[in-house]
Amino acid sequence: MLSHPSRVVLLDLDGTLTKSDPGIIASVTKAFEELGRPVPDNDELHRFIGPSIMESFQRNGIPAGDELDRAVRIYRHYYSDAAVFDDPNEPGNKVPGRLFNTVYSGIPEQLAKLREAGYYLAIATCKPEPQAIPVCEHFHLTGMVDGVYGASMDTSRLDKDQVIRYCFEHIGYDESAGDKAVMVGDRWTDMDGAMATGIGSIGCRWGYAEPNELEKHKATLIIDTVDQLFDAVTKCFAD
């Protein structure tokens, strides 16, 4: 729980802390192949990173109902369980999609600086929490932050604003007691989630945003490289 007042930094996972596109795209591709549907083009596959997996499948023509449920099951099988992809961190090893992934260079150092400066760090991701926690544990992110909060496995908590509110409830965030927060992320979902919950946002260009996406969704600040993160957080809270 927070002590008040606290400065809370919410951190997206995919595209912000980790370069996760290989595992997500490979798992999505398996789902379309097993459904007998055409695999979307590369640009559309990259749009799966950020929003909920259900939303992305529906955007690509898979209707709500049995087929959508099957698509999600196939995706989660390859993403969470089936060790069929080449491990980028240990060549020759096979891993599920969630570990077909790497931490961006410089992230551990930036998180250490933020914690040393007294910020409360919480990962807030639209990835289902039971998937997010093992990823964070595997890449040692869990020990670099104060908590990991994600979407639900059902449809009750999917969007980023819902995840932010869930996180705030669990940590005892209280704006009336002087607590302040900022959302750090790479996609429109992060910017919209921050706006919907009345907090600032920092858009990260090293992730998966399309051109002008962060501007269009009114990021409070936009940064180009990982090494700018600490200074951007400092500026956001100073403002």
ROSE-4610 file (N, C-alpha, C; in Angstrom, 1 decimal, always signed):
// ROSE-4610
residu = [M/M/M/L/L/L/S/S/S/H/H/H/P/P/P/S/S/S/R/R/R/V/V/V/V/V/V/L/L/L/L/L/L/D/D/D/L/L/L/D/D/D/G/G/G/T/T/T/L/L/L/T/T/T/K/K/K/S/S/S/D/D/D/P/P/P/G/G/G/I/I/I/I/I/I/A/A/A/S/S/S/V/V/V/T/T/T/K/K/K/A/A/A/F/F/F/E/E/E/E/E/E/L/L/L/G/G/G/R/R/R/P/P/P/V/V/V/P/P/P/D/D/D/N/N/N/D/D/D/E/E/E/L/L/L/H/H/H/R/R/R/F/F/F/I/I/I/G/G/G/P/P/P/S/S/S/I/I/I/M/M/M/E/E/E/S/S/S/F/F/F/Q/Q/Q/R/R/R/N/N/N/G/G/G/I/I/I/P/P/P/A/A/A/G/G/G/D/D/D/E/E/E/L/L/L/D/D/D/R/R/R/A/A/A/V/V/V/R/R/R/I/I/I/Y/Y/Y/R/R/R/H/H/H/Y/Y/Y/Y/Y/Y/S/S/S/D/D/D/A/A/A/A/A/A/V/V/V/F/F/F/D/D/D/D/D/D/P/P/P/N/N/N/E/E/E/P/P/P/G/G/G/N/N/N/K/K/K/V/V/V/P/P/P/G/G/G/R/R/R/L/L/L/F/F/F/N/N/N/T/T/T/V/V/V/Y/Y/Y/S/S/S/G/G/G/I/I/I/P/P/P/E/E/E/Q/Q/Q/L/L/L/A/A/A/K/K/K/L/L/L/R/R/R/E/E/E/A/A/A/G/G/G/Y/Y/Y/Y/Y/Y/L/L/L/A/A/A/I/I/I/A/A/A/T/T/T/C/C/C/K/K/K/P/P/P/E/E/E/P/P/P/Q/Q/Q/A/A/A/I/I/I/P/P/P/V/V/V/C/C/C/E/E/E/H/H/H/F/F/F/H/H/H/L/L/L/T/T/T/G/G/G/M/M/M/V/V/V/D/D/D/G/G/G/V/V/V/Y/Y/Y/G/G/G/A/A/A/S/S/S/M/M/M/D/D/D/T/T/T/S/S/S/R/R/R/L/L/L/D/D/D/K/K/K/D/D/D/Q/Q/Q/V/V/V/I/I/I/R/R/R/Y/Y/Y/C/C/C/F/F/F/E/E/E/H/H/H/I/I/I/G/G/G/Y/Y/Y/D/D/D/E/E/E/S/S/S/A/A/A/G/G/G/D/D/D/K/K/K/A/A/A/V/V/V/M/M/M/V/V/V/G/G/G/D/D/D/R/R/R/W/W/W/T/T/T/D/D/D/M/M/M/D/D/D/G/G/G/A/A/A/M/M/M/A/A/A/T/T/T/G/G/G/I/I/I/G/G/G/S/S/S/I/I/I/G/G/G/C/C/C/R/R/R/W/W/W/G/G/G/Y/Y/Y/A/A/A/E/E/E/P/P/P/N/N/N/E/E/E/L/L/L/E/E/E/K/K/K/H/H/H/K/K/K/A/A/A/T/T/T/L/L/L/I/I/I/I/I/I/D/D/D/T/T/T/V/V/V/D/D/D/Q/Q/Q/L/L/L/F/F/F/D/D/D/A/A/A/V/V/V/T/T/T/K/K/K/C/C/C/F/F/F/A/A/A/D/D/D]
num = [1/1/1/2/2/2/3/3/3/4/4/4/5/5/5/6/6/6/7/7/7/8/8/8/9/9/9/10/10/10/11/11/11/12/12/12/13/13/13/14/14/14/15/15/15/16/16/16/17/17/17/18/18/18/19/19/19/20/20/20/21/21/21/22/22/22/23/23/23/24/24/24/25/25/25/26/26/26/27/27/27/28/28/28/29/29/29/30/30/30/31/31/31/32/32/32/33/33/33/34/34/34/35/35/35/36/36/36/37/37/37/38/38/38/39/39/39/40/40/40/41/41/41/42/42/42/43/43/43/44/44/44/45/45/45/46/46/46/47/47/47/48/48/48/49/49/49/50/50/50/51/51/51/52/52/52/53/53/53/54/54/54/55/55/55/56/56/56/57/57/57/58/58/58/59/59/59/60/60/60/61/61/61/62/62/62/63/63/63/64/64/64/65/65/65/66/66/66/67/67/67/68/68/68/69/69/69/70/70/70/71/71/71/72/72/72/73/73/73/74/74/74/75/75/75/76/76/76/77/77/77/78/78/78/79/79/79/80/80/80/81/81/81/82/82/82/83/83/83/84/84/84/85/85/85/86/86/86/87/87/87/88/88/88/89/89/89/90/90/90/91/91/91/92/92/92/93/93/93/94/94/94/95/95/95/96/96/96/97/97/97/98/98/98/99/99/99/100/100/100/101/101/101/102/102/102/103/103/103/104/104/104/105/105/105/106/106/106/107/107/107/108/108/108/109/109/109/110/110/110/111/111/111/112/112/112/113/113/113/114/114/114/115/115/115/116/116/116/117/117/117/118/118/118/119/119/119/120/120/120/121/121/121/122/122/122/123/123/123/124/124/124/125/125/125/126/126/126/127/127/127/128/128/128/129/129/129/130/130/130/131/131/131/132/132/132/133/133/133/134/134/134/135/135/135/136/136/136/137/137/137/138/138/138/139/139/139/140/140/140/141/141/141/142/142/142/143/143/143/144/144/144/145/145/145/146/146/146/147/147/147/148/148/148/149/149/149/150/150/150/151/151/151/152/152/152/153/153/153/154/154/154/155/155/155/156/156/156/157/157/157/158/158/158/159/159/159/160/160/160/161/161/161/162/162/162/163/163/163/164/164/164/165/165/165/166/166/166/167/167/167/168/168/168/169/169/169/170/170/170/171/171/171/172/172/172/173/173/173/174/174/174/175/175/175/176/176/176/177/177/177/178/178/178/179/179/179/180/180/180/181/181/181/182/182/182/183/183/183/184/184/184/185/185/185/186/186/186/187/187/187/188/188/188/189/189/189/190/190/190/191/191/191/192/192/192/193/193/193/194/194/194/195/195/195/196/196/196/197/197/197/198/198/198/199/199/199/200/200/200/201/201/201/202/202/202/203/203/203/204/204/204/205/205/205/206/206/206/207/207/207/208/208/208/209/209/209/210/210/210/211/211/211/212/212/212/213/213/213/214/214/214/215/215/215/216/216/216/217/217/217/218/218/218/219/219/219/220/220/220/221/221/221/222/222/222/223/223/223/224/224/224/225/225/225/226/226/226/227/227/227/228/228/228/229/229/229/230/230/230/231/231/231/232/232/232/233/233/233/234/234/234/235/235/235/236/236/236/237/237/237/238/238/238/239/239/239]
x = [+0.8/+0.0/+0.9/+0.3/+1.1/+1.1/+2.2/+2.2/+1.9/+1.2/+0.7/+1.5/+1.8/+1.5/+2.6/+2.2/+3.1/+3.1/+4.2/+4.3/+4.4/+3.4/+3.2/+3.5/+4.4/+4.8/+4.2/+3.2/+2.6/+3.3/+3.7/+4.6/+3.9/+3.6/+3.2/+4.3/+3.9/+4.9/+5.4/+4.5/+4.9/+5.1/+6.3/+6.7/+7.2/+7.2/+7.7/+8.8/+8.6/+9.7/+10.4/+9.5/+10.1/+9.7/+10.6/+10.4/+9.8/+8.4/+7.7/+7.0/+7.3/+6.6/+6.8/+8.1/+8.3/+7.3/+7.1/+6.3/+4.8/+4.4/+3.0/+2.6/+3.4/+3.1/+3.1/+4.1/+4.2/+3.0/+2.5/+1.3/+0.0/-0.1/-1.2/-1.3/-0.1/+0.0/-0.5/-0.1/-0.5/-2.1/-2.6/-4.1/-4.8/-4.4/-5.0/-4.8/-3.6/-3.4/-4.3/-4.4/-5.2/-6.7/-7.1/-8.5/-8.8/-7.8/-7.9/-8.2/-7.8/-8.1/-6.8/-6.8/-5.6/-4.9/-3.6/-2.8/-2.8/-3.1/-3.0/-1.6/-1.5/-0.2/+0.7/+1.9/+2.9/+2.4/+1.9/+1.5/+0.3/-0.6/-1.7/-1.3/-0.4/+0.1/+0.7/+1.4/+2.0/+1.0/-0.2/-1.3/-1.9/-1.6/-2.0/-1.3/-0.2/+0.6/+0.0/-0.5/-1.1/-2.5/-3.5/-4.9/-5.1/-6.3/-6.6/-6.6/-6.3/-6.2/-7.6/-8.7/-10.1/-10.4/-10.1/-10.3/-9.6/-8.4/-7.5/-8.1/-8.5/-9.0/-10.3/-11.2/-12.4/-12.2/-11.2/-10.8/-10.4/-10.0/-9.5/-10.6/-11.8/-12.9/-13.3/-12.8/-13.3/-14.4/-15.6/-16.8/-16.8/-17.5/-17.7/-18.5/-18.1/-18.8/-17.8/-18.2/-17.3/-16.0/-16.0/-14.7/-13.8/-14.3/-13.4/-12.8/-13.7/-13.2/-12.1/-12.3/-11.2/-10.0/-10.1/-8.9/-8.1/-8.8/-8.1/-7.4/-8.1/-7.5/-6.3/-6.3/-5.1/-4.0/-4.3/-3.3/-2.6/-3.5/-2.9/-2.1/-2.5/-1.7/-0.3/-0.2/+1.2/+1.9/+1.2/+1.8/+2.3/+1.5/+1.8/+2.4/+2.1/+2.4/+3.3/+3.1/+3.8/+5.2/+6.2/+7.6/+8.0/+7.7/+7.9/+8.8/+9.1/+9.7/+11.2/+12.1/+13.5/+13.7/+14.4/+14.7/+15.7/+15.4/+16.4/+17.5/+17.2/+18.2/+19.1/+18.6/+19.4/+19.3/+20.1/+20.0/+20.0/+19.1/+19.0/+17.9/+17.5/+16.4/+15.0/+14.0/+12.7/+11.8/+11.0/+10.2/+8.8/+7.8/+6.5/+6.6/+5.6/+5.6/+5.9/+5.5/+5.7/+7.2/+8.0/+9.5/+10.3/+9.5/+10.1/+10.2/+11.1/+10.9/+12.2/+12.5/+13.7/+13.4/+14.1/+14.0/+14.8/+14.2/+14.9/+16.2/+17.2/+18.5/+18.3/+18.8/+18.7/+17.5/+16.5/+15.3/+15.7/+16.5/+16.8/+17.5/+18.3/+19.0/+18.0/+17.1/+16.1/+15.2/+14.8/+13.9/+14.6/+15.9/+16.7/+16.8/+17.0/+17.0/+15.7/+14.6/+13.3/+13.0/+13.3/+13.1/+14.0/+15.2/+16.1/+15.6/+14.9/+14.4/+13.1/+12.6/+11.4/+10.1/+10.1/+8.9/+8.4/+7.0/+6.4/+6.2/+6.7/+6.6/+5.7/+4.7/+3.8/+3.6/+3.8/+3.5/+2.0/+1.4/+0.0/-0.1/-0.6/-0.6/-2.0/-2.3/-3.5/-3.3/-2.1/-1.9/-2.6/-3.2/-3.8/-2.8/-3.2/-2.3/-1.6/-2.3/-1.6/-0.6/-0.6/+0.4/+1.5/+1.2/+2.1/+3.1/+2.6/+3.5/+4.6/+4.4/+5.5/+6.5/+6.0/+7.0/+7.9/+7.2/+8.0/+9.0/+8.6/+9.5/+10.6/+10.3/+11.4/+12.5/+12.1/+13.0/+13.4/+13.1/+13.6/+13.0/+11.9/+11.3/+10.5/+10.1/+9.3/+10.0/+11.3/+12.1/+12.5/+12.2/+12.6/+11.4/+10.2/+9.0/+8.3/+7.3/+6.6/+5.3/+4.9/+3.8/+3.5/+2.8/+2.4/+0.9/+0.3/-1.2/-1.6/-2.5/-2.9/-4.3/-4.7/-6.1/-6.5/-7.9/-8.4/-8.4/-8.6/-8.6/-10.0/-11.0/-12.3/-12.5/-13.7/-14.0/-14.2/-14.0/-14.4/-13.4/-12.1/-11.1/-10.1/-10.4/-9.7/-8.9/-9.6/-9.0/-8.0/-7.1/-6.1/-6.6/-7.7/-8.3/-8.8/-9.3/-9.8/-8.6/-7.5/-6.3/-5.8/-5.7/-5.2/-6.1/-7.4/-8.3/-8.1/-7.9/-7.6/-6.4/-5.3/-4.0/-4.2/-4.9/-5.1/-5.8/-6.8/-7.6/-6.7/-5.8/-5.0/-3.9/-3.4/-2.2/-2.7/-4.0/-4.5/-4.3/-4.2/-4.0/-5.1/-4.7/-5.7/-5.3/-6.0/-5.6/-5.9/-6.9/-7.3/-6.2/-5.4/-4.3/-3.0/-3.1/-1.9/-1.1/-1.7/-1.0/-1.2/-0.1/-0.1/+0.5/+0.1/+0.5/+0.7/+1.5/+1.7/+1.8/+1.2/+1.2/+2.3/+3.2/+4.3/+4.0/+3.8/+3.5/+3.8/+3.6/+4.0/+2.8/+1.6/+0.4/-0.7/-1.6/-2.8/-3.6/-3.6/-4.3/-3.8/-2.5/-1.9/-2.3/-2.3/-2.6/-4.1/-4.9/-6.4/-6.7/-6.0/-6.3/-5.9/-4.8/-4.3/-5.4/-5.8/-6.8/-8.1/-8.5/-9.8/-9.7/-8.5/-8.4/-7.8/-7.7/-7.3/-5.8/-4.9/-3.5/-2.7/-1.5/-0.6/-0.1/+0.5/+1.1/+2.4/+3.2/+4.5/+4.5/+4.6/+4.6/+6.0/+6.2/+7.6/+7.7/+8.5/+8.6/+9.4/+10.1/+10.8/+9.9/+8.6/+7.7/+7.0/+5.7/+5.0/+3.9/+4.0/+3.1/+3.3/+2.2/+2.3/+2.6/+3.0/+3.3/+2.2/+2.5/+1.6/+0.5/+0.6/-0.3/-0.3/+0.9/+1.0/+0.6/+0.8/+0.4/-1.2/-1.7/-3.2/-3.9/-3.3/-4.0/-3.5/-2.8/-2.6/-1.7/-0.6/+0.4/+0.9/+1.1/+1.5/+2.9/+3.8/+5.2/+5.5/+6.4/+6.8/+8.3/+8.9/+10.3/+10.7/+11.9/+12.4/+13.2/+13.9/+14.9/+14.7/+15.1/+15.0/+15.7/+16.8/+17.6/+17.0/+15.9/+15.2/+14.0/+13.8/+12.7/+12.7/+13.8/+13.9/+13.6/+14.3/+14.1/+12.6/+12.0/+10.6/+9.7/+9.9/+9.0/+9.2/+10.5/+10.8/+10.0/+10.1/+9.5/+7.9/+7.4/+5.9/+5.4/+6.1/+5.7/+5.9/+7.0/+7.3/+6.3/+5.7/+4.7/+3.3]
y = [-1.2/+0.0/+1.2/+2.3/+3.6/+4.3/+5.0/+6.1/+7.4/+8.3/+9.5/+10.7/+11.6/+11.6/+10.7/+10.0/+9.2/+9.7/+9.4/+9.6/+8.3/+7.9/+6.6/+6.7/+5.8/+5.7/+4.3/+4.4/+3.2/+2.9/+1.7/+1.3/+0.2/+0.5/-0.5/-1.6/-2.8/-3.9/-4.0/-4.5/-4.8/-3.5/-3.4/-2.2/-1.0/-1.2/-0.1/-0.7/-1.8/-2.4/-3.6/-4.3/-5.4/-5.3/-5.8/-5.9/-7.3/-7.2/-8.5/-8.9/-8.1/-8.4/-9.8/-10.4/-11.7/-12.8/-12.8/-13.8/-13.6/-12.3/-12.0/-12.3/-11.9/-12.0/-13.5/-14.3/-15.7/-16.4/-16.1/-16.7/-16.4/-15.1/-14.7/-15.4/-15.5/-16.2/-17.6/-18.3/-19.7/-19.8/-18.8/-18.8/-18.7/-17.7/-17.6/-18.8/-19.4/-20.6/-21.8/-22.0/-23.1/-22.8/-21.6/-21.3/-21.4/-21.5/-21.6/-20.2/-19.2/-17.8/-17.2/-16.3/-15.6/-14.9/-15.0/-14.2/-12.8/-11.8/-10.4/-10.0/-8.9/-8.4/-7.9/-7.6/-7.3/-6.1/-5.1/-3.9/-4.2/-5.0/-5.3/-6.2/-7.1/-8.0/-7.2/-6.1/-5.3/-4.5/-4.3/-3.6/-4.5/-5.8/-6.6/-6.3/-5.6/-5.3/-4.0/-4.2/-3.0/-3.3/-3.3/-3.6/-5.0/-5.3/-6.6/-7.6/-8.8/-9.8/-10.0/-9.9/-10.1/-9.0/-7.7/-6.6/-6.7/-7.1/-7.2/-8.3/-9.5/-10.5/-10.0/-9.3/-8.8/-7.8/-7.0/-6.0/-6.6/-7.9/-8.6/-9.6/-9.4/-10.1/-11.4/-11.6/-12.8/-12.4/-12.9/-12.4/-12.9/-12.2/-12.6/-13.9/-14.8/-16.1/-17.2/-18.4/-19.6/-19.4/-18.8/-18.7/-17.7/-16.6/-15.8/-16.5/-17.2/-18.0/-19.0/-19.6/-20.6/-19.8/-18.7/-17.9/-17.5/-17.1/-16.7/-17.9/-19.1/-20.3/-20.7/-20.7/-21.1/-20.1/-18.8/-17.8/-18.0/-18.2/-18.3/-19.6/-20.7/-21.9/-21.7/-21.0/-20.8/-19.7/-18.7/-17.7/-18.1/-18.9/-19.2/-20.6/-21.6/-22.9/-23.7/-23.5/-24.4/-23.8/-24.6/-24.2/-24.6/-23.8/-24.1/-23.0/-21.9/-20.8/-20.7/-20.3/-20.1/-19.0/-19.3/-18.4/-17.3/-16.0/-15.1/-14.8/-15.2/-15.0/-16.3/-17.4/-18.7/-19.5/-19.2/-19.9/-21.4/-22.1/-23.5/-24.0/-23.1/-23.4/-23.0/-23.8/-23.5/-22.9/-21.9/-21.2/-20.9/-20.7/-20.2/-18.8/-18.3/-16.9/-15.9/-16.0/-15.0/-14.8/-15.8/-15.7/-15.5/-15.4/-15.0/-13.5/-12.9/-11.6/-11.1/-9.8/-9.3/-8.0/-7.7/-6.4/-5.4/-4.2/-3.1/-2.7/-2.5/-2.1/-0.7/-0.7/+0.5/+0.6/-0.3/-0.3/-0.5/-1.6/-1.8/-0.6/+0.1/+1.2/+2.4/+2.6/+3.6/+3.3/+2.1/+1.7/+1.9/+1.5/+1.7/+3.1/+4.0/+5.5/+6.0/+5.5/+6.0/+5.5/+4.3/+3.8/+4.5/+4.7/+5.5/+6.9/+7.4/+8.8/+8.8/+7.6/+7.6/+7.4/+7.1/+6.8/+5.4/+5.3/+4.0/+3.5/+2.3/+1.8/+0.6/+0.7/-0.4/-0.7/-1.9/-2.3/-2.4/-1.8/-1.8/-2.1/-3.4/-3.9/-4.5/-4.4/-5.0/-6.5/-7.0/-8.5/-9.1/-10.2/-10.8/-11.0/-10.7/-10.7/-12.1/-13.2/-14.5/-14.8/-14.0/-14.1/-13.1/-11.9/-10.9/-11.2/-11.8/-12.0/-13.0/-14.1/-15.0/-14.3/-13.5/-12.8/-11.9/-11.1/-10.2/-10.9/-12.1/-12.9/-13.4/-13.9/-14.5/-13.5/-12.3/-11.2/-10.3/-10.8/-10.1/-8.7/-8.4/-7.1/-7.0/-8.1/-8.1/-7.5/-7.7/-7.2/-5.7/-5.2/-3.8/-2.9/-3.4/-2.6/-3.0/-2.2/-2.5/-3.3/-3.6/-4.4/-4.6/-5.7/-6.0/-6.2/-5.4/-5.4/-5.5/-6.4/-6.7/-6.9/-7.2/-7.4/-8.8/-9.0/-10.3/-11.3/-12.5/-13.6/-13.6/-13.0/-12.9/-11.4/-11.0/-9.7/-8.6/-8.9/-7.9/-6.8/-7.0/-6.0/-6.1/-5.3/-5.5/-4.2/-3.0/-1.8/-1.2/-0.3/+0.2/+1.1/+1.8/+2.6/+1.7/+0.5/-0.5/-1.0/-1.3/-1.8/-0.8/+0.5/+1.6/+1.7/+1.7/+1.8/+0.5/-0.6/-1.8/-1.7/-1.2/-1.0/+0.0/+1.1/+2.2/+1.6/+0.8/+0.2/-0.7/-1.5/-2.4/-1.7/-0.6/+0.0/+1.1/+1.4/+2.5/+3.9/+4.0/+5.4/+6.3/+7.5/+8.5/+9.9/+10.4/+11.7/+12.8/+12.6/+13.6/+13.7/+12.6/+12.6/+13.1/+13.6/+14.1/+13.2/+12.0/+11.1/+11.6/+11.4/+11.7/+10.6/+10.5/+9.4/+9.8/+9.0/+9.2/+7.8/+7.7/+6.4/+6.5/+5.5/+5.5/+4.3/+4.6/+3.5/+3.9/+3.0/+3.2/+3.2/+3.0/+2.9/+3.9/+4.0/+4.9/+4.4/+3.1/+2.6/+3.1/+3.3/+3.9/+5.4/+6.1/+7.6/+7.7/+6.9/+7.0/+6.6/+5.6/+5.1/+6.1/+6.8/+7.9/+9.0/+9.4/+10.5/+10.2/+8.9/+8.5/+8.5/+8.3/+8.3/+9.6/+10.6/+11.9/+12.0/+11.2/+11.4/+11.7/+12.1/+12.4/+11.2/+11.4/+10.2/+10.6/+9.6/+9.7/+8.7/+9.2/+8.3/+7.9/+6.6/+6.1/+5.7/+6.4/+6.1/+4.8/+4.2/+3.0/+1.8/+1.9/+0.8/+0.6/+0.5/+0.0/+1.1/+2.3/+3.3/+3.6/+3.8/+4.2/+5.7/+6.2/+7.7/+8.5/+9.5/+10.5/+9.9/+8.6/+8.0/+8.6/+8.9/+9.4/+10.9/+11.6/+13.0/+13.0/+12.2/+12.2/+11.8/+11.0/+10.6/+11.4/+12.5/+13.6/+13.1/+12.5/+12.2/+13.5/+13.5/+14.7/+15.1/+14.0/+14.2/+13.0/+13.2/+12.1/+12.0/+10.8/+10.6/+9.6/+9.8/+9.0/+7.8/+7.9/+6.8/+6.5/+5.3/+4.8/+5.7/+6.2/+7.0/+8.3/+8.7/+9.9/+9.7/+8.4/+8.1/+8.8/+8.7/+9.3/+10.8/+11.5/+12.9/+13.3/+12.5/+12.8/+12.6/+11.6/+11.4/+12.5/+12.9/+14.1/+15.3/+15.6/+16.8/+16.7/+15.5/+15.3/+15.7/+15.2/+15.4/+16.9/+17.5/+18.9/+19.8/+19.4/+20.2/+20.1]
z = [+0.0/+0.0/+0.0/-0.6/-0.7/+0.7/+0.9/+1.9/+1.2/+1.8/+1.1/+1.6/+0.7/-0.8/-1.5/-2.6/-3.3/-4.8/-5.5/-6.9/-7.6/-8.3/-8.9/-10.4/-10.8/-12.3/-12.7/-13.6/-14.2/-15.5/-15.7/-16.8/-17.6/-18.9/-19.8/-20.0/-20.4/-20.5/-22.0/-22.9/-24.2/-25.0/-25.6/-26.3/-25.5/-24.2/-23.3/-22.5/-21.8/-21.1/-21.9/-22.7/-23.4/-24.9/-25.7/-27.2/-27.4/-27.4/-27.3/-28.7/-29.7/-31.0/-31.5/-31.4/-32.0/-31.5/-30.1/-29.5/-29.7/-29.7/-29.9/-31.3/-32.3/-33.7/-34.1/-33.6/-33.9/-33.3/-32.1/-31.5/-32.3/-32.7/-33.4/-34.8/-35.4/-36.7/-36.6/-35.5/-35.3/-35.2/-34.5/-34.3/-35.7/-36.5/-37.8/-38.7/-38.6/-39.4/-39.0/-37.7/-37.2/-37.4/-37.5/-37.8/-39.3/-40.1/-41.6/-42.2/-41.5/-42.0/-42.5/-43.5/-43.9/-42.8/-42.8/-41.8/-42.2/-41.3/-41.6/-42.1/-42.7/-43.2/-42.0/-42.2/-41.1/-40.3/-41.0/-40.3/-39.4/-39.8/-39.0/-37.8/-38.1/-37.0/-35.9/-36.2/-35.2/-34.4/-35.0/-34.3/-33.2/-33.1/-32.1/-30.7/-30.8/-29.6/-29.0/-27.8/-27.0/-26.6/-27.6/-27.2/-26.7/-26.2/-25.8/-27.0/-26.8/-27.9/-28.5/-27.6/-28.2/-29.1/-28.7/-29.6/-30.9/-30.9/-32.1/-33.0/-32.5/-33.3/-34.0/-33.2/-33.8/-34.8/-34.6/-35.7/-37.0/-36.9/-38.1/-38.5/-38.2/-38.8/-38.1/-36.9/-36.2/-35.3/-35.5/-34.8/-33.3/-32.5/-31.1/-31.1/-30.2/-30.2/-30.1/-30.7/-30.6/-31.3/-32.5/-33.2/-32.5/-31.9/-31.2/-30.0/-29.3/-28.1/-28.5/-29.7/-30.1/-30.5/-31.2/-31.5/-30.3/-29.3/-28.0/-27.4/-27.4/-26.8/-27.5/-28.8/-29.6/-29.3/-29.4/-29.1/-27.7/-26.7/-25.4/-25.2/-25.9/-25.9/-26.4/-27.5/-28.1/-27.3/-26.8/-26.1/-24.7/-24.0/-22.6/-22.4/-23.3/-22.9/-23.9/-25.2/-26.2/-26.5/-26.1/-26.3/-27.7/-28.7/-30.1/-30.8/-30.1/-30.8/-30.3/-31.2/-30.8/-29.8/-28.7/-27.7/-28.1/-28.2/-28.6/-27.6/-26.3/-25.3/-25.1/-25.5/-25.4/-26.6/-27.7/-28.9/-28.8/-29.5/-29.4/-28.4/-27.5/-26.6/-27.2/-26.9/-27.4/-26.3/-26.6/-25.5/-26.1/-25.2/-25.6/-26.0/-26.6/-27.2/-26.1/-24.9/-23.9/-23.6/-23.9/-23.6/-24.9/-26.0/-27.3/-27.3/-26.5/-26.0/-25.4/-25.4/-24.7/-24.0/-23.0/-22.3/-23.1/-23.3/-24.0/-23.2/-24.0/-23.4/-22.6/-21.4/-20.6/-19.6/-19.8/-19.0/-17.5/-17.2/-15.8/-15.1/-15.8/-15.2/-15.0/-15.9/-15.7/-14.5/-14.4/-13.3/-12.0/-12.0/-10.7/-10.3/-11.3/-11.0/-10.4/-11.0/-10.6/-9.2/-8.9/-7.5/-6.5/-6.9/-6.0/-5.7/-6.6/-6.5/-5.7/-5.3/-4.4/-5.2/-6.5/-7.2/-6.9/-6.9/-6.7/-8.1/-8.5/-9.8/-9.9/-10.8/-11.0/-12.5/-12.9/-14.3/-14.4/-15.5/-15.8/-17.2/-17.5/-18.8/-19.2/-20.5/-21.0/-21.2/-21.0/-21.1/-19.8/-19.9/-18.8/-17.6/-16.4/-15.3/-15.1/-15.3/-15.2/-16.2/-17.4/-18.4/-18.1/-17.6/-17.4/-16.3/-15.2/-14.0/-14.3/-15.0/-15.4/-16.3/-17.2/-18.1/-17.2/-16.3/-15.5/-14.6/-14.1/-13.2/-14.0/-15.3/-16.1/-16.4/-16.7/-17.1/-15.9/-14.7/-13.5/-13.3/-14.0/-13.9/-12.5/-12.0/-10.8/-9.7/-9.6/-8.5/-8.7/-9.9/-10.2/-10.0/-9.7/-9.6/-8.3/-7.9/-6.7/-6.8/-8.1/-8.3/-9.8/-10.1/-11.5/-11.6/-12.5/-12.6/-14.0/-14.3/-15.7/-15.9/-17.1/-17.5/-16.9/-16.9/-16.4/-17.6/-17.3/-18.3/-19.1/-18.4/-19.1/-19.6/-19.8/-20.4/-19.3/-18.1/-17.0/-16.9/-17.3/-17.2/-18.4/-19.4/-20.7/-21.0/-20.9/-21.4/-20.4/-20.9/-20.0/-18.8/-19.1/-17.9/-16.9/-17.3/-16.3/-15.5/-16.2/-15.5/-14.5/-15.0/-14.1/-12.8/-13.0/-11.8/-10.9/-11.5/-10.7/-9.9/-10.6/-9.9/-8.7/-9.0/-8.0/-6.8/-7.0/-5.9/-5.1/-5.7/-5.0/-4.2/-4.7/-4.0/-3.0/-3.0/-2.1/-2.6/-3.9/-4.5/-4.1/-3.7/-3.2/-3.6/-4.6/-5.1/-4.1/-3.3/-2.3/-1.2/-1.0/-0.1/-0.7/-1.9/-2.6/-3.5/-3.7/-4.6/-6.1/-6.8/-8.3/-9.1/-10.3/-11.2/-12.6/-13.3/-14.8/-15.4/-16.6/-17.4/-18.4/-18.4/-19.4/-20.4/-21.7/-22.6/-24.1/-25.0/-26.4/-27.3/-26.8/-27.8/-27.3/-28.3/-28.0/-26.8/-26.6/-25.4/-24.1/-24.0/-22.8/-22.6/-23.8/-23.7/-23.4/-24.0/-23.7/-22.3/-21.9/-20.5/-19.5/-19.7/-18.8/-18.8/-20.0/-20.1/-19.4/-19.6/-19.0/-17.5/-16.9/-15.4/-14.9/-15.7/-15.2/-14.8/-15.4/-15.1/-16.4/-16.2/-17.3/-18.0/-19.2/-19.9/-20.6/-20.7/-21.4/-22.5/-23.8/-24.9/-25.3/-25.6/-25.9/-27.3/-28.1/-29.5/-29.9/-28.9/-29.2/-29.3/-29.0/-29.0/-30.4/-30.3/-31.5/-32.0/-31.6/-32.1/-33.6/-34.2/-35.6/-35.7/-36.9/-37.0/-36.5/-35.7/-35.2/-34.2/-33.9/-33.0/-31.6/-31.0/-29.7/-29.7/-30.7/-30.8/-30.9/-31.7/-32.0/-30.7/-29.8/-28.6/-27.4/-27.7/-26.7/-25.5/-25.9/-24.8/-24.2/-22.9/-22.2/-22.6/-22.7/-23.2/-24.1/-25.0/-25.9/-25.9/-25.7/-25.7/-26.7/-27.2/-28.3/-27.9/-26.8/-26.4/-24.9/-24.5/-23.2/-22.2/-22.5/-21.6/-21.2/-21.9/-21.6/-20.5/-20.1/-19.3/-17.9/-17.2/-15.9/-15.9/-16.9/-17.0/-17.3/-18.2/-18.6/-17.4/-16.6/-15.4/-14.4/-14.2/-13.3/-13.8/-15.1/-15.6/-15.5/-15.7/-15.7/-14.3/-13.2/-11.9/-11.5/-12.0/-11.7/-12.3/-13.4/-14.1/-13.4]
